[in-house]
Amino acid sequence: MLSEAFFSPGNWIIWLAILWSLPWKGMALWKSAKRGKVWWFIALFLINTVGLLDMVYLFIISERRRPIASRKNRNQNGGAA
């Protein structure tokens, strides 16, 4: 049956990949949604790279600061940097 083939001992690498990528994907999706990055959310949701794209987003893309001019405009409008 299908369930016997899916849970066979030879599929341990698939289960390892799933267990590795789920926390990364969850954190990346949460952070992209919190920041309002719709296109990143869609890409992270649809593309499975076993956590690689998720880690790139978490550690590189989401850590980038806004340009200085954007921060100055926000400070002039009464917002915090």
Secondary structure, DSSP 8 states (H G I E B T S, - for coil): -HHHHHTSGGGHHHHHHHHHHHHHHHHHHHHHHHHT-HHHHHHHHH---TTHHHHHIIIIITT----HHHHHHHHHTT---
